[in-house]
Each structure stands twice: as C-alpha cells, then as structure tokens.
Amino acid sequence: MEAFEINLVSRKNYINTSSIINSATSRICPSENLNGPAIVPIIGSYTFHEVATIASGACGLFSLLICSFVIAGHATNYSFPVQQRQIIRIVLLIPWVSLFSFIVVLEEKAGVYIVESLDFGCAIALSAFLLLMCDFVLSHPDGFDNLFGTGAGAKSRGSLQTTGPAWFKCIWYGVLQFIPTSIIIWIGTIITLAVGKYCRQSNSVHFAHLWITILKFIVTTISILCCLLFYSKNKPKLLQHRILLKLFTFKSIIGLNVAQTFIINILAGHGTLTPTKYMTYHDINDGLASLILACEMPFFAVLMLFAFPSKPYKNSNKAASVGPIKAIVQALDIRDLLGAIVRGPMRLVREQEREIRREGSMKMELQGGRSGSGGLDEETGYKGSSERVGMAV
C-alpha cells in the first residue's frame, strides 16, 4: 500500500514537473535551423538566389511597363479627376507589390521585416476602390439620394442632411480601417521581431505571429466584405462598370500572397521543404513566396488593361483638367483617403458630388422621355446612350 502511494506521488510530481517544463519551453521561440548543404549553381554559374533576383526584377519591370501604359492613358486624358485619380491609385498597387517582392527576394534576410508593406498598398487600393464606387453612383442623377436617403441631396429644401445612414457608415469605416490597421500590423511585426517575440515558426499564443496572423485575416476580410456589401446595395448603378472584375484584379494579389506564404510555411514547418544544395533556408522561407508573387504580377498588370481602360475617358470629348504630371501627383496625394477616416462619409462624398458636378460628368438638367429619344433610360437613370453621364469603365 505504501509502495502504491509512493508511486502515485512520484507520478504526480513527474506530471507537475513535465507541465512546468512544457509551459516554460512553450514560451521559448524554437531556433531556426539555418544549416544546409553548400550552395552550388542551378543554371550555368548562377545560383538560385541570383536567378530568383533576376526573374523577380524582370517581371517587376514588365509589370511596371504595362501599368505605366494604363496610368499614362488616364493621366493624359484626365477629364474626370474624381474617378481617374482613384483608378491610378489602384493600378499603382502592381508596381508597389512588384517593388517590395523584388526587395524581399534580393535582401531575403530582411524580407520578414518588409513583407507586411504589401497589406498597406492593398489598403490604399481598396479604400480608393470604395471611393471609386461612390463616384460611379454619384454620376447618376439620383446617386446622392441612393447613398444617403431620399431628399438628402435636395438643395431646394434649405437644410441638407448632415449625417449618413448607419449601413453606409459601417461600410465606410469597415473599408477605411484597413489603412491604419495595416500600418499598425507592419509596425507591430517589426517591433516584435526586434525584441524576439514574433516567432514565425511557432503558433503558440505566447508569440506575436499567431495574433498578427489572426488580426490580418480579420481586418482584410472585413474590408473585402464591406466592398462587396456596397456593391450589392448599389448593384443596378454599378453593374455596367464591371465592379467584380475590378475587385478581383487587385484583391487577388494579396489573397494569393497570403495563401502561397501559408502553404510554404506549412511545408517548411513539416520538413517537406528543406534547404538543399540549390536553396538556402532564407530562399525557402523568405524569398520563394515573394518570387512566385513577383512572377504573377505581369498577369495582373495585363488584367488592369481590361479592368481600368482609359478609352471611355478619351472618348468623352472633354478636355483634360490638368497635365499628366499633375494628374499623377494628385493621385499620389492620399490626404483625401487619410482624411476620409476622420471626416466620415457624408462630408467627403458631398464634396465628391460637387466636384463631379463642376467637372460636368453629371447632367444638371435632364429632359423627360424615353432613352431612345434622348430622354432618361428607365433602368439606369442616364440619358440616351449617346449622352450617358457616368463613365462605364
């Protein structure tokens, strides 16, 4: 009996000791195994890292060339600045991703510090996309009332509505929150890496990697769903603008990057991908996902040609408001996006509406009748097909 009690006590002490040891070790980030075979050239005298650097740089230059063509088309036919500055911002996401993917491949040891910059670029593009959809809706005669309720834009009533509906506020801040949160995530990643609390090879709750990954998933999902919700609520006026193609063109970039990085991390973590005589530890864990993403950018750059064409603006027979250089400078000035977070939807969208009216993209006086005789189109609210007011791009 005494022996049995001693055995129970011993097992209890062993379990307690094991729990203490496991608890202590779970708070320690596993060391990265950087060992591997000596690296040999993979093509001629070039190593995998050199080939990857050349390939990512070449794809980046090709993508930049195509995007420059799209941007130049809008900048030289800058007839509707309210819409076109948002389009230029969206198209600039391709060069942004290409540049940082190239840097990650080139300086692979520093890649984990700068890879979060991709989310910031996507946040700017997604916020610009929301404002672009607002501009498309506002280009209809009753667009402002559709966003803020019947009579919200009627100036004949003397006092104008000053607050937006709850659904629009939720969508507005649901999308724009992606800008500050992407910056916070980027800074948080750098800080936790610097103090040794990030630990990307562990999913323990004691390290920042798990929480940053969860936060990224939440804020990205919210922003995308809010954009889709805005589209569904204004579908009759947005259908002609091929919104889903536009959203797919740039949002798939970040989706692919997240999926590819996740798969590579899983394979590397389970030992399926290990350093070889061609690829180092950093080639696999840092450079490979960025190399794949860089090689995908030319495809998305070509999609930009079809999703955001400049031809409708060129055919509008309206003179460009400013020169190409100033148009690009206006697009690069994102103070309106940053200010939109604080100012709210009502004030900014009303200013957008006034600017659209000044640009002449909305007919101030519409004659009654059928669209076939130059009157209003019963479905869209536009005049006849030869005098449509919104730019169907």
C-alpha positions as a Python dict, from the first residue, in 0.01 Angstrom:
ca = {
    (1, 'M'): (0, 0, 0),
    (2, 'E'): (280, 239, 92),
    (3, 'A'): (460, 150, -231),
    (4, 'F'): (143, 225, -425),
    (5, 'E'): (107, 566, -255),
    (6, 'I'): (474, 645, -321),
    (7, 'N'): (421, 554, -688),
    (8, 'L'): (120, 786, -713),
    (9, 'V'): (314, 1071, -552),
    (10, 'S'): (605, 1013, -789),
    (11, 'R'): (379, 1014, -1095),
    (12, 'K'): (205, 1328, -970),
    (13, 'N'): (539, 1502, -921),
    (14, 'Y'): (651, 1387, -1265),
    (15, 'I'): (334, 1522, -1428),
    (16, 'N'): (367, 1855, -1245),
    (17, 'T'): (734, 1881, -1339),
    (18, 'S'): (656, 1796, -1703),
    (19, 'S'): (382, 2059, -1710),
    (20, 'I'): (622, 2320, -1575),
    (21, 'I'): (886, 2226, -1831),
    (22, 'N'): (635, 2227, -2120),
    (23, 'S'): (495, 2561, -2006),
    (24, 'A'): (843, 2708, -1989),
    (25, 'T'): (953, 2573, -2326),
    (26, 'S'): (629, 2692, -2494),
    (27, 'R'): (736, 3047, -2415),
    (28, 'I'): (1072, 3000, -2587),
    (29, 'C'): (1083, 3054, -2962),
    (30, 'P'): (1234, 2750, -3139),
    (31, 'S'): (1564, 2837, -3301),
    (32, 'E'): (1575, 2849, -3681),
    (33, 'N'): (1787, 2577, -3834),
    (34, 'L'): (1998, 2764, -4088),
    (35, 'N'): (2222, 2469, -4166),
    (36, 'G'): (2222, 2314, -4510),
    (37, 'P'): (2445, 2179, -4786),
    (38, 'A'): (2694, 2401, -4963),
    (39, 'I'): (2518, 2602, -5237),
    (40, 'V'): (2601, 2519, -5598),
    (41, 'P'): (2484, 2695, -5919),
    (42, 'I'): (2144, 2590, -6054),
    (43, 'I'): (2174, 2738, -6406),
    (44, 'G'): (2521, 2782, -6551),
    (45, 'S'): (2719, 2985, -6299),
    (46, 'Y'): (2408, 3138, -6138),
    (47, 'T'): (2275, 3027, -5801),
    (48, 'F'): (1903, 3001, -5727),
    (49, 'H'): (1915, 3329, -5538),
    (50, 'E'): (2069, 3510, -5835),
    (51, 'V'): (1820, 3355, -6078),
    (52, 'A'): (1531, 3447, -5847),
    (53, 'T'): (1656, 3805, -5820),
    (54, 'I'): (1682, 3839, -6199),
    (55, 'A'): (1339, 3680, -6257),
    (56, 'S'): (1160, 3895, -5997),
    (57, 'G'): (1329, 4208, -6129),
    (58, 'A'): (1238, 4127, -6490),
    (59, 'C'): (875, 4054, -6401),
    (60, 'G'): (863, 4375, -6200),
    (61, 'L'): (993, 4581, -6492),
    (62, 'F'): (747, 4419, -6732),
    (63, 'S'): (458, 4483, -6491),
    (64, 'L'): (572, 4842, -6444),
    (65, 'L'): (578, 4892, -6820),
    (66, 'I'): (219, 4770, -6861),
    (67, 'C'): (91, 4968, -6562),
    (68, 'S'): (273, 5279, -6687),
    (69, 'F'): (78, 5242, -7011),
    (70, 'V'): (-252, 5226, -6818),
    (71, 'I'): (-160, 5519, -6593),
    (72, 'A'): (-37, 5727, -6887),
    (73, 'G'): (-367, 5668, -7064),
    (74, 'H'): (-558, 5812, -6770),
    (75, 'A'): (-309, 6089, -6691),
    (76, 'T'): (-307, 6220, -7050),
    (77, 'N'): (-688, 6204, -7069),
    (78, 'Y'): (-753, 6330, -6717),
    (79, 'S'): (-1105, 6451, -6796),
    (80, 'F'): (-1279, 6311, -6486),
    (81, 'P'): (-1030, 6354, -6197),
    (82, 'V'): (-1270, 6235, -5925),
    (83, 'Q'): (-1279, 5888, -6077),
    (84, 'Q'): (-942, 5871, -6250),
    (85, 'R'): (-725, 5957, -5950),
    (86, 'Q'): (-877, 5657, -5772),
    (87, 'I'): (-809, 5438, -6077),
    (88, 'I'): (-444, 5546, -6088),
    (89, 'R'): (-407, 5462, -5718),
    (90, 'I'): (-549, 5115, -5774),
    (91, 'V'): (-324, 5046, -6073),
    (92, 'L'): (-19, 5160, -5873),
    (93, 'L'): (-68, 4857, -5647),
    (94, 'I'): (102, 4638, -5910),
    (95, 'P'): (432, 4834, -5911),
    (96, 'W'): (414, 4857, -5531),
    (97, 'V'): (388, 4480, -5491),
    (98, 'S'): (649, 4418, -5761),
    (99, 'L'): (898, 4652, -5594),
    (100, 'F'): (869, 4504, -5245),
    (101, 'S'): (862, 4147, -5378),
    (102, 'F'): (1190, 4219, -5557),
    (103, 'I'): (1341, 4369, -5240),
    (104, 'V'): (1235, 4065, -5035),
    (105, 'V'): (1398, 3831, -5288),
    (106, 'L'): (1711, 4045, -5313),
    (107, 'E'): (1754, 4102, -4938),
    (108, 'E'): (1586, 3784, -4819),
    (109, 'K'): (1709, 3807, -4459),
    (110, 'A'): (1524, 4139, -4424),
    (111, 'G'): (1216, 4009, -4605),
    (112, 'V'): (1015, 3930, -4295),
    (113, 'Y'): (1051, 4295, -4186),
    (114, 'I'): (912, 4446, -4506),
    (115, 'V'): (667, 4187, -4638),
    (116, 'E'): (381, 4348, -4442),
    (117, 'S'): (414, 4652, -4670),
    (118, 'L'): (204, 4460, -4921),
    (119, 'D'): (-103, 4494, -4699),
    (120, 'F'): (-55, 4871, -4673),
    (121, 'G'): (-50, 4900, -5051),
    (122, 'C'): (-364, 4689, -5074),
    (123, 'A'): (-534, 4902, -4807),
    (124, 'I'): (-477, 5216, -5015),
    (125, 'A'): (-606, 5043, -5329),
    (126, 'L'): (-913, 4903, -5155),
    (127, 'S'): (-1002, 5241, -4999),
    (128, 'A'): (-959, 5408, -5339),
    (129, 'F'): (-1186, 5141, -5483),
    (130, 'L'): (-1463, 5229, -5235),
    (131, 'L'): (-1439, 5596, -5331),
    (132, 'L'): (-1442, 5497, -5699),
    (133, 'M'): (-1767, 5304, -5648),
    (134, 'C'): (-1912, 5606, -5467),
    (135, 'D'): (-1814, 5823, -5765),
    (136, 'F'): (-1982, 5582, -6006),
    (137, 'V'): (-2303, 5601, -5803),
    (138, 'L'): (-2283, 5980, -5773),
    (139, 'S'): (-2252, 6014, -6150),
    (140, 'H'): (-2622, 5919, -6168),
    (141, 'P'): (-2877, 6199, -6117),
    (142, 'D'): (-3020, 6035, -5805),
    (143, 'G'): (-2690, 5887, -5685),
    (144, 'F'): (-2655, 6102, -5372),
    (145, 'D'): (-3006, 6013, -5257),
    (146, 'N'): (-2926, 5645, -5312),
    (147, 'L'): (-2634, 5669, -5070),
    (148, 'F'): (-2786, 5890, -4803),
    (149, 'G'): (-3161, 5856, -4844),
    (150, 'T'): (-3432, 6028, -5045),
    (151, 'G'): (-3403, 6404, -5026),
    (152, 'A'): (-3053, 6400, -4877),
    (153, 'G'): (-2914, 6593, -5172),
    (154, 'A'): (-3212, 6812, -5247),
    (155, 'K'): (-3091, 7172, -5218),
    (156, 'S'): (-3439, 7315, -5259),
    (157, 'R'): (-3528, 7206, -4905),
    (158, 'G'): (-3297, 7463, -4749),
    (159, 'S'): (-3140, 7241, -4484),
    (160, 'L'): (-2938, 6944, -4606),
    (161, 'Q'): (-2895, 6614, -4430),
    (162, 'T'): (-2567, 6612, -4235),
    (163, 'T'): (-2540, 6253, -4118),
    (164, 'G'): (-2525, 5936, -4324),
    (165, 'P'): (-2728, 5618, -4275),
    (166, 'A'): (-2591, 5353, -4041),
    (167, 'W'): (-2531, 5096, -4318),
    (168, 'F'): (-2314, 5337, -4514),
    (169, 'K'): (-2111, 5434, -4207),
    (170, 'C'): (-2044, 5068, -4129),
    (171, 'I'): (-1924, 5006, -4485),
    (172, 'W'): (-1722, 5327, -4493),
    (173, 'Y'): (-1525, 5260, -4176),
    (174, 'G'): (-1517, 4885, -4242),
    (175, 'V'): (-1310, 4952, -4554),
    (176, 'L'): (-1105, 5253, -4443),
    (177, 'Q'): (-998, 5088, -4116),
    (178, 'F'): (-766, 4875, -4330),
    (179, 'I'): (-527, 5171, -4376),
    (180, 'P'): (-441, 5237, -4008),
    (181, 'T'): (-458, 4869, -3909),
    (182, 'S'): (-217, 4770, -4189),
    (183, 'I'): (28, 5031, -4060),
    (184, 'I'): (-16, 4906, -3702),
    (185, 'I'): (40, 4545, -3814),
    (186, 'W'): (352, 4644, -4009),
    (187, 'I'): (498, 4834, -3714),
    (188, 'G'): (394, 4561, -3468),
    (189, 'T'): (567, 4296, -3679),
    (190, 'I'): (891, 4495, -3690),
    (191, 'I'): (886, 4561, -3314),
    (192, 'T'): (810, 4202, -3212),
    (193, 'L'): (1078, 4074, -3450),
    (194, 'A'): (1328, 4314, -3298),
    (195, 'V'): (1254, 4203, -2940),
    (196, 'G'): (1234, 3832, -3029),
    (197, 'K'): (860, 3793, -2964),
    (198, 'Y'): (736, 3733, -3319),
    (199, 'C'): (850, 3372, -3377),
    (200, 'R'): (704, 3285, -3718),
    (201, 'Q'): (795, 2915, -3675),
    (202, 'S'): (554, 2883, -3383),
    (203, 'N'): (177, 2923, -3350),
    (204, 'S'): (188, 2947, -2972),
    (205, 'V'): (-33, 3208, -2807),
    (206, 'H'): (279, 3337, -2633),
    (207, 'F'): (416, 3484, -2957),
    (208, 'A'): (301, 3767, -3181),
    (209, 'H'): (298, 3565, -3504),
    (210, 'L'): (-33, 3394, -3422),
    (211, 'W'): (-211, 3713, -3315),
    (212, 'I'): (-82, 3919, -3607),
    (213, 'T'): (-194, 3649, -3850),
    (214, 'I'): (-543, 3642, -3694),
    (215, 'L'): (-567, 4022, -3696),
    (216, 'K'): (-461, 4040, -4061),
    (217, 'F'): (-726, 3786, -4157),
    (218, 'I'): (-999, 3972, -3968),
    (219, 'V'): (-929, 4324, -4098),
    (220, 'T'): (-876, 4205, -4456),
    (221, 'T'): (-1197, 4001, -4455),
    (222, 'I'): (-1397, 4292, -4312),
    (223, 'S'): (-1271, 4534, -4578),
    (224, 'I'): (-1347, 4298, -4867),
    (225, 'L'): (-1693, 4205, -4736),
    (226, 'C'): (-1780, 4572, -4689),
    (227, 'C'): (-1684, 4646, -5051),
    (228, 'L'): (-1900, 4357, -5169),
    (229, 'L'): (-2187, 4477, -4948),
    (230, 'F'): (-2164, 4827, -5100),
    (231, 'Y'): (-2173, 4669, -5447),
    (232, 'S'): (-2478, 4457, -5363),
    (233, 'K'): (-2669, 4760, -5229),
    (234, 'N'): (-2592, 4967, -5539),
    (235, 'K'): (-2578, 4690, -5798),
    (236, 'P'): (-2820, 4848, -6053),
    (237, 'K'): (-2593, 5151, -6088),
    (238, 'L'): (-2262, 4961, -6065),
    (239, 'L'): (-2338, 4661, -6284),
    (240, 'Q'): (-2224, 4830, -6605),
    (241, 'H'): (-1885, 4915, -6450),
    (242, 'R'): (-1771, 4552, -6413),
    (243, 'I'): (-1702, 4601, -6043),
    (244, 'L'): (-1632, 4235, -5967),
    (245, 'L'): (-1362, 4222, -6237),
    (246, 'K'): (-1205, 4536, -6095),
    (247, 'L'): (-1210, 4397, -5740),
    (248, 'F'): (-1070, 4060, -5849),
    (249, 'T'): (-789, 4225, -6044),
    (250, 'F'): (-617, 4379, -5744),
    (251, 'K'): (-757, 4197, -5442),
    (252, 'S'): (-647, 3856, -5569),
    (253, 'I'): (-288, 3977, -5537),
    (254, 'I'): (-296, 3983, -5159),
    (255, 'G'): (-513, 3671, -5145),
    (256, 'L'): (-256, 3477, -5346),
    (257, 'N'): (29, 3610, -5136),
    (258, 'V'): (-139, 3501, -4811),
    (259, 'A'): (-226, 3157, -4949),
    (260, 'Q'): (117, 3097, -5100),
    (261, 'T'): (301, 3214, -4790),
    (262, 'F'): (80, 2996, -4568),
    (263, 'I'): (137, 2685, -4782),
    (264, 'I'): (513, 2738, -4797),
    (265, 'N'): (531, 2792, -4420),
    (266, 'I'): (334, 2472, -4360),
    (267, 'L'): (557, 2270, -4593),
    (268, 'A'): (872, 2419, -4444),
    (269, 'G'): (747, 2368, -4089),
    (270, 'H'): (676, 1998, -4151),
    (271, 'G'): (1011, 1940, -4318),
    (272, 'T'): (870, 1892, -4668),
    (273, 'L'): (1068, 2193, -4788),
    (274, 'T'): (1422, 2192, -4651),
    (275, 'P'): (1747, 2358, -4755),
    (276, 'T'): (1914, 2188, -5050),
    (277, 'K'): (2234, 2237, -5245),
    (278, 'Y'): (2042, 2492, -5453),
    (279, 'M'): (1822, 2672, -5198),
    (280, 'T'): (1915, 2807, -4856),
    (281, 'Y'): (1685, 2836, -4556),
    (282, 'H'): (1610, 3201, -4642),
    (283, 'D'): (1549, 3115, -5008),
    (284, 'I'): (1266, 2885, -4896),
    (285, 'N'): (1118, 3074, -4603),
    (286, 'D'): (1159, 3432, -4725),
    (287, 'G'): (1230, 3451, -5094),
    (288, 'L'): (1020, 3175, -5251),
    (289, 'A'): (673, 3320, -5182),
    (290, 'S'): (782, 3666, -5298),
    (291, 'L'): (940, 3520, -5612),
    (292, 'I'): (614, 3345, -5702),
    (293, 'L'): (417, 3664, -5633),
    (294, 'A'): (655, 3872, -5846),
    (295, 'C'): (615, 3628, -6136),
    (296, 'E'): (235, 3661, -6111),
    (297, 'M'): (237, 4041, -6138),
    (298, 'P'): (257, 4058, -6521),
    (299, 'F'): (-69, 3862, -6538),
    (300, 'F'): (-246, 4108, -6308),
    (301, 'A'): (-89, 4402, -6491),
    (302, 'V'): (-247, 4277, -6816),
    (303, 'L'): (-582, 4242, -6635),
    (304, 'M'): (-555, 4610, -6540),
    (305, 'L'): (-570, 4695, -6910),
    (306, 'F'): (-917, 4541, -6934),
    (307, 'A'): (-1047, 4631, -6587),
    (308, 'F'): (-948, 5001, -6593),
    (309, 'P'): (-933, 5114, -6957),
    (310, 'S'): (-874, 5481, -7036),
    (311, 'K'): (-1060, 5471, -7368),
    (312, 'P'): (-1402, 5575, -7226),
    (313, 'Y'): (-1243, 5890, -7080),
    (314, 'K'): (-1058, 5960, -7403),
    (315, 'N'): (-1382, 5928, -7597),
    (316, 'S'): (-1569, 6163, -7365),
    (317, 'N'): (-1471, 6466, -7580),
    (318, 'K'): (-1391, 6653, -7260),
    (319, 'A'): (-1057, 6829, -7221),
    (320, 'A'): (-816, 6710, -6954),
    (321, 'S'): (-841, 6926, -6642),
    (322, 'V'): (-464, 6918, -6571),
    (323, 'G'): (-147, 6789, -6734),
    (324, 'P'): (-20, 6430, -6697),
    (325, 'I'): (243, 6510, -6434),
    (326, 'K'): (-1, 6699, -6214),
    (327, 'A'): (-258, 6423, -6257),
    (328, 'I'): (-14, 6165, -6122),
    (329, 'V'): (83, 6399, -5836),
    (330, 'Q'): (-284, 6434, -5744),
    (331, 'A'): (-324, 6058, -5740),
    (332, 'L'): (-17, 6014, -5520),
    (333, 'D'): (-153, 6266, -5271),
    (334, 'I'): (-358, 6037, -5047),
    (335, 'R'): (-457, 6300, -4793),
    (336, 'D'): (-820, 6265, -4901),
    (337, 'L'): (-810, 5892, -4816),
    (338, 'L'): (-645, 5955, -4481),
    (339, 'G'): (-881, 6242, -4406),
    (340, 'A'): (-1181, 6029, -4500),
    (341, 'I'): (-1119, 5816, -4191),
    (342, 'V'): (-1177, 6119, -3967),
    (343, 'R'): (-1418, 6325, -4175),
    (344, 'G'): (-1669, 6050, -4237),
    (345, 'P'): (-1869, 5965, -4549),
    (346, 'M'): (-2122, 6249, -4558),
    (347, 'R'): (-1876, 6536, -4585),
    (348, 'L'): (-1632, 6374, -4824),
    (349, 'V'): (-1894, 6225, -5056),
    (350, 'R'): (-2079, 6558, -5072),
    (351, 'E'): (-1751, 6723, -5178),
    (352, 'Q'): (-1703, 6449, -5435),
    (353, 'E'): (-2053, 6515, -5568),
    (354, 'R'): (-1983, 6887, -5603),
    (355, 'E'): (-1658, 6815, -5784),
    (356, 'I'): (-1833, 6576, -6020),
    (357, 'R'): (-2088, 6846, -6097),
    (358, 'R'): (-1812, 7101, -6163),
    (359, 'E'): (-1639, 6857, -6397),
    (360, 'G'): (-1956, 6821, -6597),
    (361, 'S'): (-1979, 6443, -6557),
    (362, 'M'): (-2338, 6483, -6440),
    (363, 'K'): (-2609, 6646, -6648),
    (364, 'M'): (-2770, 6919, -6440),
    (365, 'E'): (-3084, 6933, -6647),
    (366, 'L'): (-3242, 6620, -6790),
    (367, 'Q'): (-3539, 6620, -7021),
    (368, 'G'): (-3820, 6371, -6967),
    (369, 'G'): (-3896, 6097, -7216),
    (370, 'R'): (-3763, 5762, -7330),
    (371, 'S'): (-3394, 5684, -7378),
    (372, 'G'): (-3446, 5617, -7745),
    (373, 'S'): (-3544, 5984, -7796),
    (374, 'G'): (-3263, 6123, -7582),
    (375, 'G'): (-3458, 6108, -7257),
    (376, 'L'): (-3390, 5917, -6937),
    (377, 'D'): (-3312, 5549, -6951),
    (378, 'E'): (-3578, 5379, -6737),
    (379, 'E'): (-3331, 5132, -6584),
    (380, 'T'): (-3018, 5338, -6519),
    (381, 'G'): (-3144, 5695, -6496),
    (382, 'Y'): (-2899, 5807, -6768),
    (383, 'K'): (-2990, 5996, -7080),
    (384, 'G'): (-2982, 5819, -7416),
    (385, 'S'): (-2679, 5604, -7493),
    (386, 'S'): (-2504, 5890, -7673),
    (387, 'E'): (-2526, 6120, -7369),
    (388, 'R'): (-2460, 5891, -7073),
    (389, 'V'): (-2325, 6079, -6777),
    (390, 'G'): (-2128, 5815, -6586),
    (391, 'M'): (-1814, 5666, -6731),
    (392, 'A'): (-1885, 5297, -6792),
    (393, 'V'): (-1534, 5166, -6733),
}
